[in-house]
Amino acid sequence: MFAVVRTGGKQYRVAADDQIVVEKLEGDAGSKIELGEVLLVSDGGELKDAAKVKVMAEIVAHNRGDKVIIFKKKRRHNYRRKNGHRQHQTVLKILSIA
């Protein structure tokens, strides 16, 4: 059984006992949350009504992703800017799809 859920503007295919890395969610490590927007549920090739299904997850940890370097340059104008960004992330463990 698997479900497709949307969180942080992205869609994830999840099953029980999966771990996924999503955009930062509120909550402490160890707390349980319900993933709100369930788009699709499949049970052995059979589709179920996604409005009646709840996906429960546990927050494992909060961390930050890899650094992304932003470099801007305009040639012959002595213009160079270097910037970096690390996105905040949350690691979730899917407990159940019910």
Secondary structure, 3 states (H helix, E strand, C coil): CEEEEEECCEEEEEECCCEEEEECCCCCCCCEEEECEEEEEEECCEEECHHHCCEEEEEEEEEECCCEEEEEEECCCCEEEEEEECCEEEEEEEEEEC
